[in-house]
């Protein structure tokens, strides 16, 4: 499917989700970055890829600033995407708490 121009981008997202399920976050991140690089406009699959990169940054890498930045990219074009509103609020509170220490 990755060799098919029609199915390539969707297969990258599917492959990334498989890597995530197996705990191979670096491999998932690589697929998601490739997908994002090939889509100029923040819509559809690029929103999904950006959201999942945020999840990796938040949950696996514990890079809250990167997660917040990625979430904001999606939020700017789709405020109702997945559980994004809750995630942005949660990450924002964690960042504030970290800076307060």
N, C-alpha and C positions, 0 to 999 in steps of 0.2 A: 504494500500500500504506500510505502514511503517513496517509491519510484513513480507513482502515478501523480501527475500534476493536480488532478482533481481531488485526490484523497490524501495527499502528502501532509497538509497542515493538521487535518483531523487525526491522522495516524500519529503525528508527533504528540498531540495532546493525550491520546489514548495510551501511548507508550509511556509517557511521563507519569500518568496515573498508575500504570502497572508498576513502575519503579517505585513510586511513593508507597504503594501497598506492600512492597517488599522491603521498605526501609532504605532504599538506595537513593537517598536524597540528592547526592551529587549528580547521578545519572538523570534523575528527573529534572533537576535544575538545568542541565545541559539541553535537554529536549525542549523545555519551556522557553529558554532563551533563544534557541534556534527559531522556534515558532514566532516569538515576538519580533525578532529581527526581520522576518519575512513579511510582516503585515504592517503597512504604513498607518492604518487608521485603527483607533481604539474601538473595536466593535467585535461582536461574536467571539471567535476563538482567541483573539488577542486579549479580550477581557478575561476569559477563562485562564489563559496562561499567566497573565499578570496577577490575578487573584491567587493562583496556586503558588506562584513564586513568593508572594507575600506570606502565604501559609508556611512555606518552607522556612523563610527568614524568621518568622515569628516563633514557630514551634520547634524547628530542628536546630537552627543556627542561633536562636535567641538574639537575633539582630533586630531589635524593635524599631530602630530608626529606618532601616531598610524596609521592613514590613509596612510601617506607617506610610512611607513614600509610595510604595507599590499600591497599597490600598487606596490612597488618595487619587492615583492615576485612574483607577476604575471608577471611583466614587464621583469624579468630575464629569463622567459621561453617563453614569447609571447609578443613581442613589439607592435604588431598590435591588441591586445585584446581590444574590445569595444572602448571607448573613453579614454583609459588609459593614452596615451601620454599627452593629454590635461589636464587630472586630475593631473598627477604627476607635470606637469609644474605649474599649478594653486596652488596646495598645497605647492609646493616648494617656490613659490613667497610669499605666505601668511606667511610661516614660517620665511623667510628672513625678511619680513616687521615687523613681531612681534619681532624678535630679534633686529631689528634696533631701536625700540622704547625704 
